[in-house]
């Protein structure tokens, strides 16, 4: 059985609402997340991690225990992805990459 390697710097990353963006940023992000309808996009929260923007709604809530009390996961492959933990009264997330 392999063990899961979790890597994080524990740095909180601000969650950003679409309403906080200027017009150019909003339009650029809207193109990137074109699979969301307007209502879902406007109510979503976003964050940046390793130069990429992620939508918190794209993460699957974790019901199983992963060391570190991670709350959500986005798989990149069967063996790797990123984990999130919501902190600061839902104002930011701590992000980690994992592989097993």
N, CA, C and O atoms as a GROMACS GRO file, in nm:
protein
  400
    1UNK      N    1   0.084  -0.119   0.000
    1UNK     CA    2   0.000   0.000   0.000
    1UNK      C    3   0.088   0.124   0.000
    1UNK      O    4   0.179   0.136   0.082
    2UNK      N    5   0.063   0.215  -0.090
    2UNK     CA    6   0.143   0.337  -0.096
    2UNK      C    7   0.085   0.442  -0.002
    2UNK      O    8  -0.032   0.438   0.034
    3UNK      N    9   0.169   0.535   0.036
    3UNK     CA   10   0.124   0.643   0.123
    3UNK      C   11   0.103   0.769   0.040
    3UNK      O   12   0.166   0.788  -0.064
    4UNK      N   13   0.016   0.853   0.087
    4UNK     CA   14  -0.014   0.978   0.016
    4UNK      C   15   0.085   1.085   0.061
    4UNK      O   16   0.104   1.108   0.181
    5UNK      N   17   0.148   1.150  -0.035
    5UNK     CA   18   0.239   1.261  -0.008
    5UNK      C   19   0.162   1.392  -0.028
    5UNK      O   20   0.113   1.420  -0.137
    6UNK      N   21   0.150   1.470   0.078
    6UNK     CA   22   0.079   1.598   0.072
    6UNK      C   23   0.181   1.710   0.092
    6UNK      O   24   0.257   1.709   0.189
    7UNK      N   25   0.181   1.807  -0.001
    7UNK     CA   26   0.276   1.917   0.004
    7UNK      C   27   0.201   2.050   0.008
    7UNK      O   28   0.120   2.078  -0.080
    8UNK      N   29   0.228   2.130   0.110
    8UNK     CA   30   0.166   2.262   0.122
    8UNK      C   31   0.258   2.356   0.198
    8UNK      O   32   0.343   2.312   0.276
    9UNK      N   33   0.242   2.485   0.173
    9UNK     CA   34   0.316   2.584   0.252
    9UNK      C   35   0.225   2.649   0.355
    9UNK      O   36   0.267   2.742   0.424
   10UNK      N   37   0.102   2.602   0.365
   10UNK     CA   38   0.003   2.650   0.463
   10UNK      C   39  -0.028   2.799   0.448
   10UNK      O   40  -0.073   2.863   0.543
   11UNK      N   41  -0.006   2.853   0.330
   11UNK     CA   42  -0.032   2.995   0.303
   11UNK      C   43  -0.180   3.013   0.265
   11UNK      O   44  -0.225   2.956   0.165
   12UNK      N   45  -0.255   3.091   0.342
   12UNK     CA   46  -0.394   3.118   0.303
   12UNK      C   47  -0.398   3.198   0.173
   12UNK      O   48  -0.322   3.294   0.156
   13UNK      N   49  -0.484   3.159   0.084
   13UNK     CA   50  -0.503   3.228  -0.044
   13UNK      C   51  -0.645   3.284  -0.046
   13UNK      O   52  -0.742   3.214  -0.018
   14UNK      N   53  -0.654   3.412  -0.078
   14UNK     CA   54  -0.784   3.479  -0.075
   14UNK      C   55  -0.882   3.417  -0.173
   14UNK      O   56  -0.846   3.383  -0.286
   15UNK      N   57  -1.005   3.401  -0.128
   15UNK     CA   58  -1.114   3.364  -0.218
   15UNK      C   59  -1.168   3.493  -0.279
   15UNK      O   60  -1.192   3.591  -0.209
   16UNK      N   61  -1.187   3.492  -0.409
   16UNK     CA   62  -1.228   3.612  -0.482
   16UNK      C   63  -1.360   3.586  -0.551
   16UNK      O   64  -1.377   3.484  -0.618
   17UNK      N   65  -1.453   3.676  -0.534
   17UNK     CA   66  -1.581   3.670  -0.602
   17UNK      C   67  -1.569   3.740  -0.738
   17UNK      O   68  -1.488   3.831  -0.754
   18UNK      N   69  -1.649   3.698  -0.833
   18UNK     CA   70  -1.648   3.760  -0.965
   18UNK      C   71  -1.680   3.910  -0.954
   18UNK      O   72  -1.634   3.989  -1.037
   19UNK      N   73  -1.756   3.949  -0.854
   19UNK     CA   74  -1.793   4.089  -0.838
   19UNK      C   75  -1.677   4.178  -0.795
   19UNK      O   76  -1.684   4.300  -0.807
   20UNK      N   77  -1.570   4.117  -0.746
   20UNK     CA   78  -1.453   4.193  -0.701
   20UNK      C   79  -1.356   4.224  -0.814
   20UNK      O   80  -1.257   4.295  -0.792
   21UNK      N   81  -1.382   4.174  -0.933
   21UNK     CA   82  -1.291   4.190  -1.046
   21UNK      C   83  -1.326   4.313  -1.128
   21UNK      O   84  -1.443   4.352  -1.136
   22UNK      N   85  -1.225   4.373  -1.190
   22UNK     CA   86  -1.256   4.480  -1.284
   22UNK      C   87  -1.308   4.416  -1.413
   22UNK      O   88  -1.305   4.293  -1.426
   23UNK      N   89  -1.354   4.494  -1.507
   23UNK     CA   90  -1.418   4.443  -1.628
   23UNK      C   91  -1.327   4.351  -1.708
   23UNK      O   92  -1.371   4.246  -1.754
   24UNK      N   93  -1.201   4.390  -1.726
   24UNK     CA   94  -1.108   4.307  -1.803
   24UNK      C   95  -1.083   4.173  -1.735
   24UNK      O   96  -1.083   4.069  -1.801
   25UNK      N   97  -1.062   4.175  -1.603
   25UNK     CA   98  -1.040   4.051  -1.528
   25UNK      C   99  -1.166   3.962  -1.533
   25UNK      O  100  -1.156   3.841  -1.550
   26UNK      N  101  -1.282   4.024  -1.517
   26UNK     CA  102  -1.408   3.950  -1.520
   26UNK      C  103  -1.425   3.879  -1.655
   26UNK      O  104  -1.457   3.760  -1.660
   27UNK      N  105  -1.403   3.952  -1.764
   27UNK     CA  106  -1.421   3.895  -1.898
   27UNK      C  107  -1.322   3.781  -1.924
   27UNK      O  108  -1.358   3.680  -1.983
   28UNK      N  109  -1.198   3.799  -1.880
   28UNK     CA  110  -1.097   3.694  -1.898
   28UNK      C  111  -1.135   3.569  -1.820
   28UNK      O  112  -1.128   3.458  -1.873
   29UNK      N  113  -1.175   3.586  -1.695
   29UNK     CA  114  -1.213   3.472  -1.611
   29UNK      C  115  -1.342   3.407  -1.663
   29UNK      O  116  -1.357   3.285  -1.656
   30UNK      N  117  -1.432   3.488  -1.715
   30UNK     CA  118  -1.559   3.434  -1.767
   30UNK      C  119  -1.532   3.342  -1.886
   30UNK      O  120  -1.598   3.239  -1.900
   31UNK      N  121  -1.435   3.379  -1.971
   31UNK     CA  122  -1.399   3.293  -2.084
   31UNK      C  123  -1.340   3.161  -2.037
   31UNK      O  124  -1.368   3.055  -2.092
   32UNK      N  125  -1.256   3.169  -1.932
   32UNK     CA  126  -1.191   3.048  -1.881
   32UNK      C  127  -1.292   2.951  -1.820
   32UNK      O  128  -1.276   2.830  -1.830
   33UNK      N  129  -1.395   3.004  -1.756
   33UNK     CA  130  -1.496   2.921  -1.691
   33UNK      C  131  -1.628   2.929  -1.767
   33UNK      O  132  -1.734   2.946  -1.707
   34UNK      N  133  -1.622   2.915  -1.898
   34UNK     CA  134  -1.740   2.927  -1.983
   34UNK      C  135  -1.841   2.813  -1.963
   34UNK      O  136  -1.955   2.824  -2.009
   35UNK      N  137  -1.802   2.706  -1.897
   35UNK     CA  138  -1.894   2.596  -1.871
   35UNK      C  139  -1.993   2.628  -1.759
   35UNK      O  140  -2.092   2.558  -1.742
   36UNK      N  141  -1.966   2.734  -1.682
   36UNK     CA  142  -2.060   2.778  -1.578
   36UNK      C  143  -2.163   2.872  -1.640
   36UNK      O  144  -2.127   2.959  -1.720
   37UNK      N  145  -2.290   2.855  -1.603
   37UNK     CA  146  -2.387   2.954  -1.650
   37UNK      C  147  -2.365   3.084  -1.573
   37UNK      O  148  -2.291   3.087  -1.475
   38UNK      N  149  -2.430   3.191  -1.618
   38UNK     CA  150  -2.404   3.324  -1.559
   38UNK      C  151  -2.431   3.327  -1.409
   38UNK      O  152  -2.353   3.386  -1.334
   39UNK      N  153  -2.539   3.265  -1.366
   39UNK     CA  154  -2.574   3.267  -1.223
   39UNK      C  155  -2.469   3.191  -1.141
   39UNK      O  156  -2.426   3.239  -1.036
   40UNK      N  157  -2.428   3.074  -1.188
   40UNK     CA  158  -2.326   2.996  -1.116
   40UNK      C  159  -2.192   3.069  -1.114
   40UNK      O  160  -2.124   3.070  -1.012
   41UNK      N  161  -2.155   3.130  -1.226
   41UNK     CA  162  -2.029   3.204  -1.231
   41UNK      C  163  -2.030   3.321  -1.132
   41UNK      O  164  -1.934   3.340  -1.058
   42UNK      N  165  -2.138   3.398  -1.133
   42UNK     CA  166  -2.144   3.515  -1.046
   42UNK      C  167  -2.148   3.480  -0.897
   42UNK      O  168  -2.111   3.562  -0.814
   43UNK      N  169  -2.192   3.359  -0.863
   43UNK     CA  170  -2.197   3.319  -0.723
   43UNK      C  171  -2.077   3.235  -0.680
   43UNK      O  172  -2.069   3.195  -0.564
   44UNK      N  173  -1.986   3.206  -0.772
   44UNK     CA  174  -1.870   3.122  -0.741
   44UNK      C  175  -1.757   3.202  -0.677
   44UNK      O  176  -1.747   3.324  -0.691
   45UNK      N  177  -1.672   3.128  -0.606
   45UNK     CA  178  -1.552   3.186  -0.546
   45UNK      C  179  -1.431   3.125  -0.615
   45UNK      O  180  -1.431   3.006  -0.647
   46UNK      N  181  -1.328   3.206  -0.638
   46UNK     CA  182  -1.209   3.164  -0.712
   46UNK      C  183  -1.085   3.191  -0.628
   46UNK      O  184  -1.086   3.274  -0.537
   47UNK      N  185  -0.977   3.118  -0.659
   47UNK     CA  186  -0.848   3.143  -0.596
   47UNK      C  187  -0.738   3.104  -0.694
   47UNK      O  188  -0.759   3.027  -0.788
   48UNK      N  189  -0.620   3.160  -0.670
   48UNK     CA  190  -0.505   3.131  -0.755
   48UNK      C  191  -0.409   3.040  -0.681
   48UNK      O  192  -0.382   3.059  -0.562
   49UNK      N  193  -0.359   2.939  -0.753
   49UNK     CA  194  -0.262   2.845  -0.696
   49UNK      C  195  -0.166   2.805  -0.806
   49UNK      O  196  -0.207   2.753  -0.910
   50UNK      N  197  -0.038   2.829  -0.783
   50UNK     CA  198   0.068   2.797  -0.879
   50UNK      C  199   0.039   2.854  -1.018
   50UNK      O  200   0.057   2.786  -1.119
   51UNK      N  201  -0.006   2.979  -1.021
   51UNK     CA  202  -0.028   3.049  -1.147
   51UNK      C  203  -0.156   3.013  -1.219
   51UNK      O  204  -0.178   3.063  -1.330
   52UNK      N  205  -0.240   2.930  -1.162
   52UNK     CA  206  -0.366   2.892  -1.225
   52UNK      C  207  -0.483   2.933  -1.136
   52UNK      O  208  -0.474   2.928  -1.014
   53UNK      N  209  -0.592   2.974  -1.200
   53UNK     CA  210  -0.713   3.011  -1.127
   53UNK      C  211  -0.802   2.888  -1.115
   53UNK      O  212  -0.824   2.815  -1.212
   54UNK      N  213  -0.854   2.865  -0.994
   54UNK     CA  214  -0.944   2.753  -0.967
   54UNK      C  215  -1.077   2.806  -0.916
   54UNK      O  216  -1.083   2.909  -0.848
   55UNK      N  217  -1.184   2.735  -0.949
   55UNK     CA  218  -1.316   2.766  -0.898
   55UNK      C  219  -1.344   2.669  -0.784
   55UNK      O  220  -1.336   2.548  -0.802
   56UNK      N  221  -1.376   2.721  -0.668
   56UNK     CA  222  -1.400   2.637  -0.551
   56UNK      C  223  -1.514   2.538  -0.576
   56UNK      O  224  -1.514   2.428  -0.519
   57UNK      N  225  -1.609   2.574  -0.658
   57UNK     CA  226  -1.723   2.486  -0.687
   57UNK      C  227  -1.682   2.362  -0.766
   57UNK      O  228  -1.758   2.266  -0.774
   58UNK      N  229  -1.563   2.362  -0.825
   58UNK     CA  230  -1.515   2.247  -0.902
   58UNK      C  231  -1.456   2.138  -0.812
   58UNK      O  232  -1.423   2.029  -0.860
   59UNK      N  233  -1.443   2.166  -0.684
   59UNK     CA  234  -1.386   2.068  -0.591
   59UNK      C  235  -1.495   1.979  -0.535
   59UNK      O  236  -1.608   2.023  -0.512
   60UNK      N  237  -1.460   1.855  -0.512
   60UNK     CA  238  -1.552   1.757  -0.454
   60UNK      C  239  -1.530   1.755  -0.304
   60UNK      O  240  -1.416   1.746  -0.256
   61UNK      N  241  -1.638   1.764  -0.231
   61UNK     CA  242  -1.630   1.762  -0.084
   61UNK      C  243  -1.584   1.624  -0.038
   61UNK      O  244  -1.631   1.522  -0.087
   62UNK      N  245  -1.490   1.624   0.057
   62UNK     CA  246  -1.437   1.498   0.109
   62UNK      C  247  -1.516   1.454   0.231
   62UNK      O  248  -1.533   1.529   0.326
   63UNK      N  249  -1.563   1.331   0.227
   63UNK     CA  250  -1.627   1.271   0.343
   63UNK      C  251  -1.532   1.177   0.416
   63UNK      O  252  -1.552   1.145   0.533
   64UNK      N  253  -1.430   1.132   0.345
   64UNK     CA  254  -1.334   1.041   0.406
   64UNK      C  255  -1.222   1.122   0.471
   64UNK      O  256  -1.201   1.239   0.439
   65UNK      N  257  -1.153   1.058   0.562
   65UNK     CA  258  -1.046   1.126   0.635
   65UNK      C  259  -0.916   1.126   0.556
   65UNK      O  260  -0.868   1.021   0.514
   66UNK      N  261  -0.861   1.243   0.538
   66UNK     CA  262  -0.727   1.259   0.483
   66UNK      C  263  -0.650   1.339   0.587
   66UNK      O  264  -0.698   1.442   0.633
   67UNK      N  265  -0.532   1.294   0.625
   67UNK     CA  266  -0.456   1.367   0.727
   67UNK      C  267  -0.447   1.517   0.697
   67UNK      O  268  -0.412   1.555   0.586
   68UNK      N  269  -0.479   1.600   0.794
   68UNK     CA  270  -0.474   1.744   0.777
   68UNK      C  271  -0.612   1.806   0.768
   68UNK      O  272  -0.624   1.927   0.750
   69UNK      N  273  -0.716   1.725   0.778
   69UNK     CA  274  -0.855   1.773   0.774
   69UNK      C  275  -0.889   1.851   0.647
   69UNK      O  276  -0.956   1.954   0.654
   70UNK      N  277  -0.845   1.803   0.533
   70UNK     CA  278  -0.875   1.867   0.404
   70UNK      C  279  -1.023   1.848   0.374
   70UNK      O  280  -1.080   1.744   0.405
   71UNK      N  281  -1.084   1.950   0.314
   71UNK     CA  282  -1.228   1.951   0.293
   71UNK      C  283  -1.272   1.925   0.150
   71UNK      O  284  -1.386   1.886   0.126
   72UNK      N  285  -1.182   1.947   0.054
   72UNK     CA  286  -1.219   1.929  -0.086
   72UNK      C  287  -1.102   1.879  -0.168
   72UNK      O  288  -0.986   1.898  -0.130
   73UNK      N  289  -1.133   1.815  -0.281
   73UNK     CA  290  -1.029   1.759  -0.367
   73UNK      C  291  -1.065   1.783  -0.513
   73UNK      O  292  -1.182   1.781  -0.552
   74UNK      N  293  -0.962   1.807  -0.593
   74UNK     CA  294  -0.974   1.810  -0.738
   74UNK      C  295  -0.865   1.717  -0.790
   74UNK      O  296  -0.746   1.742  -0.773
   75UNK      N  297  -0.908   1.610  -0.854
   75UNK     CA  298  -0.812   1.514  -0.907
   75UNK      C  299  -0.757   1.562  -1.040
   75UNK      O  300  -0.832   1.608  -1.126
   76UNK      N  301  -0.625   1.551  -1.055
   76UNK     CA  302  -0.562   1.577  -1.185
   76UNK      C  303  -0.541   1.446  -1.258
   76UNK      O  304  -0.561   1.438  -1.379
   77UNK      N  305  -0.502   1.343  -1.184
   77UNK     CA  306  -0.489   1.207  -1.236
   77UNK      C  307  -0.549   1.114  -1.131
   77UNK      O  308  -0.600   1.161  -1.028
   78UNK      N  309  -0.544   0.985  -1.156
   78UNK     CA  310  -0.594   0.889  -1.057
   78UNK      C  311  -0.513   0.895  -0.928
   78UNK      O  312  -0.564   0.862  -0.821
   79UNK      N  313  -0.388   0.936  -0.937
   79UNK     CA  314  -0.298   0.936  -0.823
   79UNK      C  315  -0.256   1.074  -0.774
   79UNK      O  316  -0.178   1.083  -0.679
   80UNK      N  317  -0.305   1.181  -0.834
   80UNK     CA  318  -0.259   1.314  -0.794
   80UNK      C  319  -0.369   1.418  -0.812
   80UNK      O  320  -0.467   1.397  -0.883
   81UNK      N  321  -0.348   1.531  -0.745
   81UNK     CA  322  -0.444   1.641  -0.754
   81UNK      C  323  -0.413   1.747  -0.651
   81UNK      O  324  -0.300   1.757  -0.602
   82UNK      N  325  -0.515   1.827  -0.618
   82UNK     CA  326  -0.497   1.928  -0.514
   82UNK      C  327  -0.608   1.917  -0.412
   82UNK      O  328  -0.720   1.873  -0.441
   83UNK      N  329  -0.575   1.958  -0.291
   83UNK     CA  330  -0.666   1.956  -0.178
   83UNK      C  331  -0.688   2.099  -0.130
   83UNK      O  332  -0.600   2.184  -0.144
   84UNK      N  333  -0.805   2.127  -0.074
   84UNK     CA  334  -0.832   2.259  -0.017
   84UNK      C  335  -0.891   2.245   0.122
   84UNK      O  336  -0.958   2.148   0.156
   85UNK      N  337  -0.863   2.348   0.202
   85UNK     CA  338  -0.919   2.362   0.335
   85UNK      C  339  -0.965   2.506   0.349
   85UNK      O  340  -0.884   2.598   0.334
   86UNK      N  341  -1.092   2.528   0.376
   86UNK     CA  342  -1.146   2.664   0.390
   86UNK      C  343  -1.113   2.717   0.528
   86UNK      O  344  -1.136   2.650   0.629
   87UNK      N  345  -1.059   2.840   0.533
   87UNK     CA  346  -1.017   2.901   0.659
   87UNK      C  347  -1.062   3.048   0.664
   87UNK      O  348  -1.121   3.099   0.569
   88UNK      N  349  -1.033   3.112   0.775
   88UNK     CA  350  -1.061   3.256   0.793
   88UNK      C  351  -1.206   3.291   0.765
   88UNK      O  352  -1.235   3.384   0.689
   89UNK      N  353  -1.298   3.217   0.826
   89UNK     CA  354  -1.442   3.243   0.810
   89UNK      C  355  -1.483   3.246   0.664
   89UNK      O  356  -1.558   3.333   0.621
   90UNK      N  357  -1.433   3.150   0.589
   90UNK     CA  358  -1.465   3.133   0.446
   90UNK      C  359  -1.411   3.246   0.358
   90UNK      O  360  -1.464   3.271   0.250
   91UNK      N  361  -1.307   3.315   0.404
   91UNK     CA  362  -1.246   3.422   0.328
   91UNK      C  363  -1.126   3.375   0.246
   91UNK      O  364  -1.085   3.443   0.152
   92UNK      N  365  -1.068   3.259   0.283
   92UNK     CA  366  -0.950   3.208   0.214
   92UNK      C  367  -0.945   3.056   0.220
   92UNK      O  368  -1.021   2.992   0.292
   93UNK      N  369  -0.852   3.002   0.143
   93UNK     CA  370  -0.829   2.857   0.140
   93UNK      C  371  -0.680   2.830   0.157
   93UNK      O  372  -0.595   2.910   0.117
   94UNK      N  373  -0.651   2.717   0.217
   94UNK     CA  374  -0.515   2.664   0.218
   94UNK      C  375  -0.517   2.551   0.116
   94UNK      O  376  -0.608   2.468   0.116
   95UNK      N  377  -0.417   2.549   0.030
   95UNK     CA  378  -0.414   2.455  -0.081
   95UNK      C  379  -0.291   2.364  -0.069
   95UNK      O  380  -0.184   2.408  -0.025
   96UNK      N  381  -0.307   2.239  -0.108
   96UNK     CA  382  -0.196   2.143  -0.108
   96UNK      C  383  -0.204   2.060  -0.234
   96UNK      O  384  -0.312   2.039  -0.288
   97UNK      N  385  -0.090   2.013  -0.279
   97UNK     CA  386  -0.088   1.915  -0.387
   97UNK      C  387  -0.065   1.779  -0.322
   97UNK      O  388  -0.002   1.770  -0.217
   98UNK      N  389  -0.116   1.675  -0.386
   98UNK     CA  390  -0.096   1.542  -0.331
   98UNK      C  391  -0.063   1.444  -0.443
   98UNK      O  392  -0.098   1.466  -0.559
   99UNK      N  393   0.003   1.337  -0.408
   99UNK     CA  394   0.025   1.226  -0.498
   99UNK      C  395   0.041   1.100  -0.413
   99UNK      O  396   0.082   1.106  -0.297
  100UNK      N  397   0.009   0.989  -0.472
  100UNK     CA  398   0.023   0.862  -0.399
  100UNK      C  399   0.084   0.758  -0.488
  100UNK      O  400   0.104   0.644  -0.446
   0.00000   0.00000   0.00000
